[in-house]
Amino acid sequence: MNNNREKEALAAYLKLLENKGADDALLKRREAFLTKLMEAIAGKPVQGTVYREAVEKLLELIPSKDWPSFLAIAREYYPFWTSDIKAIAALNAESGFNVEPVQWQPTDCNLKTLWTVLDKEKFGLAETWPIKAYTMALRQEGAEQSLVDTRVKLVKLLLVRLKDAPDKNHRIYRIAVDATLPLFTMRDTRKLFLTVVREFYYFWIGDPEAASHILSEASVSYL
C-alpha cells in the first residue's frame, strides 16, 4: 500500500523536532512509534475519526506504560498528516512546543482508588463552574440523565487527577488525560472518556462557545 503521504508527514514532523533541538535518540523513539501508526492509516481518508480509531486500536498492542508517550506523539503528528499548515506553523512558533516533556504527572493510582476518592472529593468554584456549564450543555442537547451522570463522573475523575497540577494549560490537561486513559481496561470506556475530555476541555478553559463542541466530531481536533 502506498504511504507516501504518511512518510512525507513523518519527515516534516521529525524535521520540526530536530529544529527544536531533539537528539537522535528522541527522533528514533518517535519514528518507531509512528511507523506502527503510519501502517494503520496509510491510504485511509484524512479524518479525525479515522485517526483516533487507528490510535485506539494500537493502544491494545503496546504496554500501557507507553500509552502517554504514544498519545503525545500521535497528537503532535496529526496536523502533519492532515497537512494543516496553520496548526503546523503554530506548533513551530509556540514556545510551549518543546521536545522536553513537562515533568509533572498525576499521582500514580488505580481506578478503584480514584472512584473511592471521587465520592468524597470537594470541588472548588473554579472546578464547579465548568462542571455545571458542561452539565447544562449536555441537557440542552437532549442527553438523558444517565448519560449526563456518567459523563460528569468521568469529568470529576479527571479533575481529581488535575488537583495537584502546577499550572492550568492545555499541556497539563493532556498529560492528565494520557495518564488516566490506561486505567480503563475496556476499550469502549476509554473511547467514552476521550469523547468526554475533548468536550469538557472547552468548559475547563472557559471558552464562551464551549457548548458548540458537544458531540461534534467535526469541530474537535485530535486531542
C-alpha positions in Angstrom: 0.0 0.0 0.0 1.3 3.4 -0.9 2.0 5.5 2.1 4.0 8.4 0.7 1.6 10.9 2.4 2.4 9.4 5.8 6.2 9.3 5.0 6.2 13.0 3.9 4.3 13.9 7.1 6.8 12.0 9.2 9.7 13.7 7.6 8.2 17.1 8.2 7.4 16.3 11.8 10.9 15.0 12.5 12.4 18.0 10.9 10.5 20.3 13.2 11.6 18.3 16.2 15.2 18.5 15.0 14.9 22.2 14.6 13.6 22.4 18.2 16.7 20.6 19.4 15.7 17.0 19.5 18.6 14.5 19.6 18.9 11.3 17.6 17.6 9.1 20.4 14.4 11.1 20.8 13.8 11.2 17.0 14.3 7.5 16.6 11.8 6.8 19.5 9.2 8.9 17.9 9.8 7.4 14.5 9.4 3.9 15.9 6.1 4.8 17.5 4.8 6.5 14.3 5.9 3.6 12.0 3.2 1.5 13.5 0.6 4.2 13.3 1.5 5.0 9.7 0.8 1.4 8.7 -2.6 1.7 10.2 -3.6 4.9 8.5 -1.9 4.6 5.1 -4.3 5.2 2.3 -7.3 5.9 4.5 -9.4 9.2 4.5 -7.7 12.1 6.3 -10.3 12.4 9.0 -10.0 12.8 12.8 -12.3 9.8 13.4 -10.1 7.6 11.2 -7.0 8.7 13.0 -8.5 8.2 16.5 -9.7 4.8 15.6 -6.2 3.8 14.5 -4.6 5.2 17.6 -7.1 3.4 19.9 -6.6 0.1 18.2 -2.8 0.4 18.5 -3.1 1.1 22.2 -4.2 -2.6 22.5 -0.8 -3.7 21.1 1.6 -1.7 23.2 2.3 -1.8 27.0 0.0 0.6 28.9 3.1 2.3 30.5 3.9 3.5 27.0 0.5 5.0 26.3 1.1 8.5 27.5 4.2 8.8 25.3 2.5 7.2 22.3 -0.6 9.5 22.6 1.6 12.6 22.9 3.5 11.6 19.8 0.3 10.8 17.9 -1.2 14.1 18.8 1.9 16.0 17.6 2.0 14.1 14.3 -1.7 14.6 13.5 -1.5 18.1 11.9 1.3 16.9 9.7 -0.8 14.0 8.5 -3.7 16.3 7.7 -1.4 18.9 6.1 -2.8 21.6 8.5 -0.4 24.3 7.6 -1.9 26.7 10.2 -1.6 24.2 13.0 2.0 23.3 12.0 3.0 26.9 11.8 1.5 27.4 15.3 3.5 24.5 16.7 6.7 25.8 15.1 6.1 29.3 16.6 4.8 28.1 20.0 7.4 28.4 22.8 5.4 25.7 24.7 6.1 23.1 22.0 9.2 21.7 23.5 10.9 18.4 22.8 11.5 18.1 26.6 8.3 16.9 28.3 6.6 18.5 31.3 7.9 16.7 34.3 4.6 16.7 36.3 2.5 13.6 36.3 -0.7 12.8 38.3 -0.2 10.7 41.3 0.0 7.0 40.4 -3.1 5.1 41.4 -5.7 2.6 40.3 -9.3 3.2 39.1 -10.8 1.6 42.2 -8.9 4.1 44.4 -10.0 7.0 42.2 -13.7 6.1 42.3 -13.5 5.9 46.2 -11.8 9.3 46.4 -14.3 10.8 43.9 -17.3 10.2 46.2 -15.6 12.2 49.0 -14.0 14.9 46.8 -14.9 18.6 47.4 -14.5 20.8 44.3 -13.9 24.5 44.4 -15.6 27.2 42.4 -13.1 27.1 39.6 -13.9 23.4 39.1 -17.6 23.5 39.9 -18.4 26.2 37.4 -17.2 24.3 34.3 -18.9 21.1 35.6 -22.2 22.9 35.9 -21.8 24.5 32.5 -21.0 21.2 30.9 -23.9 19.5 32.6 -26.3 22.2 31.3 -24.9 21.9 27.8 -25.5 18.2 27.8 -29.1 18.6 28.9 -29.7 21.3 26.3 -28.5 18.8 23.7 -31.2 16.4 24.9 -28.9 13.9 26.7 -30.6 11.5 29.1 -29.9 11.9 32.8 -28.0 8.6 32.9 -25.7 9.8 30.1 -25.2 13.1 31.9 -24.3 11.4 35.2 -21.8 9.1 33.5 -20.1 12.0 31.7 -20.0 14.2 34.7 -18.4 11.4 36.8 -15.7 11.0 34.2 -15.1 14.7 34.3 -14.8 14.7 38.0 -12.3 11.9 37.8 -10.1 13.9 35.5 -10.4 17.0 37.8 -9.2 14.9 40.7 -6.2 13.9 38.6 -5.5 17.6 38.0 -5.8 18.6 41.7 -2.0 18.9 42.3 -1.1 20.2 38.8 1.4 23.0 38.9 -0.4 25.0 36.2 -3.5 25.2 34.1 -2.9 24.9 30.4 -3.6 22.5 27.5 -0.3 20.6 28.1 -1.2 19.8 31.7 -4.7 18.8 30.7 -3.4 16.4 28.1 -0.9 14.9 30.5 -3.6 14.2 32.9 -5.8 12.7 30.2 -3.0 10.5 28.8 -2.0 9.3 32.3 -5.6 8.4 33.2 -6.5 6.5 30.0 -4.5 3.4 30.8 -6.6 2.9 33.9 -9.6 1.9 31.8 -9.4 -1.7 30.8 -12.4 -1.7 28.4 -11.9 -0.1 25.0 -15.4 1.3 24.9 -14.9 3.1 28.3 -11.6 4.6 27.0 -13.4 5.9 23.9 -16.1 7.4 26.0 -13.5 9.0 28.3 -11.7 10.5 25.4 -15.0 11.9 24.0 -15.9 13.4 27.3 -12.5 15.1 27.9 -12.5 16.5 24.4 -15.9 18.1 25.1 -15.1 19.2 28.6 -11.8 20.9 27.7 -13.6 23.9 26.3 -15.6 24.4 29.5 -12.4 23.9 31.6 -10.7 26.8 29.8 -13.8 29.0 29.9 -14.5 29.1 26.2 -17.7 31.1 25.7 -18.5 28.8 22.7 -17.9 25.6 24.7 -21.4 24.3 24.2 -20.9 24.2 20.4 -18.3 21.4 20.8 -20.7 19.0 22.5 -21.0 15.7 20.5 -19.4 17.5 17.4 -16.7 15.4 16.0 -16.0 17.8 13.1 -15.2 20.7 15.5 -12.8 18.8 17.7 -9.2 18.3 16.6 -7.3 15.2 17.7 -6.7 15.7 21.4 
